[in-house]
């Protein structure tokens, strides 16, 4: 995608910068005020010391003022500067330490909250995902950029007003020199910032690739695979190298333009026009025309640099704010995203298990892509135990994602007790479904918190223990020194525990038991368990779920055998359905699969 530089109206730039300012101000109003006051204090003191102060001392020497007066002046100035420094340290070394993380946290929490509510399809769209990653990764920087913006704004204006007034009084024509370099630099800065933004956007996909490789090498999840498959690291390093090469090419492509722009701005427009031409002008005025004193030459030239810099700072304010605004735009459009999976009617979800009907449903992940669910009709009665079977890619996981409204069907309807599930309150609806995915995640939190999925909530231990018992985790729990309070993963806690695949799976399953849901969905709940554990789990699962409806996906047909009804899927369609016995009688694909698995099982038993 070729990044295009959007032209932003002034109002939008202002709005976006105000947006960040409001967030920062509401997080830490005192700091923002103290920060602005410190900038004003600093610049006023600099003016007082370098322009007024040096001018006073030089003129005292040139015109012979009493030494005593000069000495008192210098000491008073020195004390004032000291006091100012103490205030500056207080603001920048003390208040900022607390305020800065607080402001960043506020913005990050807003983003996290939104990320949590994003429709899953946002993750399937690489362009959207790219923008989302950019928004989150740039959030911290925008807080820093806002402070820099305030710094530029107040520094620029204070110096401009104080030094500008001084120039107008002393020698108004000097201002023309500054004005010329000001106009030219301001134009160039705009071009420069746009170029930087374009480069950043171009580099973004490559930087994501680098970040991915980085993650693979440090995350525990990949450690085993990396050791067992020596080719993967090489391939990843090649990817990293390729991304680096692309980044280098982008930088190289733009290096010449960047150099020319900065050379024009710094050397031609600033150094030559203001320094060389201006000093010639001042010396001419003092020596040939005798219109100004020698002290004035020194002070004017000395202040000229600062005046010039203040104008440069002023020229930077708007482009800087525009660049911030471009990023803030992304953050805001992310925050403004309204989840499509919502409900207009927000009907209350029935508390008891109800009847699910899937009427001719179809679904594709992307617009125009091939349907992965085709014309499925299915009825799931209350308290029924339903198994979905089929080879990889048949559409089983997609079907349960539709059932729990992580996606919405493209055609047809899914209803619960005759009401389209899209009419129920979506949060409440999902709350009534206890799901364990194949790719479930355990969190760096205690065992109890991992069951509750509500960190820090004060809940009695009893129901948690009950859920752990039903999933068969209690035995492992009794070996854990800190019981329910045992921290999981050794990433943050010294005494943190890493669970085996099967143990972790049992723990994840206990979440579904703990949740007071009327429908339990299990995506290959026993894939990491050994056959005995699987048998025990299935027994206890069915016992515990007697008063719930259960839909589960399993590859082990010994598990699906326990189901009241089995649906066999292929290419997103139901090709066979019925009880285990009925399907065996049918002697179709399910029966074929069963024979292969039963054969394996018997062979395994013979080997033992
Ligand atoms: P199963 O659970 O039976 O193995 P899935 O429901 O996971 O099958 O996948 C069905 C089809 O949908 C597969 O072709 C898979 O590649 C595709 N698919 C799954 N998830 C996504 C996704 N997030 N984006 C695009 N296609 C997907």
Boltz pocket constraint, residues with backbone or C-beta under 6 A from the ligand:
constraints:
  - pocket:
      binder: B
      contacts: [[A, 124], [A, 365], [A, 366], [A, 372], [A, 390], [A, 391], [A, 392], [A, 393], [A, 394], [A, 395], [A, 396], [A, 397], [A, 398], [A, 399]]
      max_distance: 6.0
